């Protein structure tokens, strides 16, 4: 899936994450800021990259501002931002439907 325009999903509330996706041209450029970066930074990166791969995103700039979100929340925020960047707002294939 192509990132067509900048899109944001999530909040900056505790236990959430704000994910911003922008069009990119040379692979995935990922920036992660987190209140728990030292404990979970590697896992946050893994979850975001795995979700982008599942969605077929090859080129994008992605920024994650994490406030202690669980894996399922990170996945949902990445999916939502990618769908919004494509103008998708109906019949969305959430969660495990995407392979």
WOQUI-V628926 format. One record per residue. N is the residue number from 0. RES is the residue in one small letter. PHI is phi in whole degrees, 0 to 359 (NA if undefined). OMEGA is omega in degrees with one decimal (* if undefined). BURIAL is I if it has 24 or more other ideal C-beta (glycine too) atoms within 12 Angstrom, else O. Layout:
# WOQUI-V628926
N/RES/PHI/OMEGA/BURIAL ; N/RES/PHI/OMEGA/BURIAL
This chain:
# WOQUI-V628926
0/x/NA/-179.4/I ; 1/x/267/173.2/O ; 2/x/272/-173.8/I ; 3/x/269/179.6/O ; 4/x/208/178.8/O ; 5/x/294/178.7/O ; 6/x/214/-177.2/I ; 7/x/231/173.3/I ; 8/x/219/176.6/I ; 9/x/100/-178.7/I ; 10/x/228/176.5/O ; 11/x/255/177.2/O ; 12/x/284/176.6/O ; 13/x/302/179.5/O ; 14/x/69/177.7/O ; 15/x/230/176.0/I ; 16/x/212/174.3/I ; 17/x/251/-178.2/I ; 18/x/246/176.4/I ; 19/x/242/175.4/I ; 20/x/243/177.9/I ; 21/x/224/175.9/I ; 22/x/301/177.7/I ; 23/x/227/-177.7/I ; 24/x/228/-175.2/O ; 25/x/221/179.7/O ; 26/x/82/-179.4/O ; 27/x/261/174.6/I ; 28/x/252/-172.9/I ; 29/x/244/175.8/I ; 30/x/241/179.3/I ; 31/x/238/170.6/I ; 32/x/239/-175.6/O ; 33/x/211/175.2/I ; 34/x/286/179.6/O ; 35/x/235/-174.9/O ; 36/x/301/-177.3/O ; 37/x/289/179.7/O ; 38/x/273/-169.0/O ; 39/x/233/-177.2/I ; 40/x/305/-179.5/O ; 41/x/297/-179.4/O ; 42/x/292/177.8/O ; 43/x/301/178.5/I ; 44/x/300/180.0/I ; 45/x/302/-177.8/O ; 46/x/298/-179.1/I ; 47/x/296/-178.6/I ; 48/x/294/177.5/I ; 49/x/296/-179.9/O ; 50/x/293/177.0/I ; 51/x/298/178.7/I ; 52/x/297/178.4/O ; 53/x/300/179.5/O ; 54/x/278/179.5/I ; 55/x/78/178.7/O ; 56/x/278/-177.4/I ; 57/x/255/-176.9/O ; 58/x/229/179.5/O ; 59/x/190/168.0/I ; 60/x/255/-174.8/I ; 61/x/233/176.2/I ; 62/x/240/179.3/I ; 63/x/240/173.7/I ; 64/x/252/-171.5/I ; 65/x/263/176.9/I ; 66/x/238/177.4/I ; 67/x/92/-178.5/O ; 68/x/289/173.5/I ; 69/x/285/179.6/O ; 70/x/306/-177.6/O ; 71/x/297/178.2/O ; 72/x/290/177.4/I ; 73/x/300/179.0/I ; 74/x/301/-178.9/I ; 75/x/297/-179.7/I ; 76/x/293/178.2/I ; 77/x/295/178.8/I ; 78/x/303/-178.0/I ; 79/x/299/179.9/I ; 80/x/297/179.3/I ; 81/x/295/178.8/I ; 82/x/298/178.9/I ; 83/x/298/-179.4/I ; 84/x/294/179.2/I ; 85/x/255/178.9/I ; 86/x/71/179.5/O ; 87/x/279/178.7/O ; 88/x/218/177.5/O ; 89/x/224/177.0/O ; 90/x/52/-177.4/O ; 91/x/284/178.6/O ; 92/x/274/-174.8/O ; 93/x/291/168.2/O ; 94/x/60/-172.4/O ; 95/x/292/179.1/O ; 96/x/295/-178.4/O ; 97/x/278/178.2/O ; 98/x/234/*/O
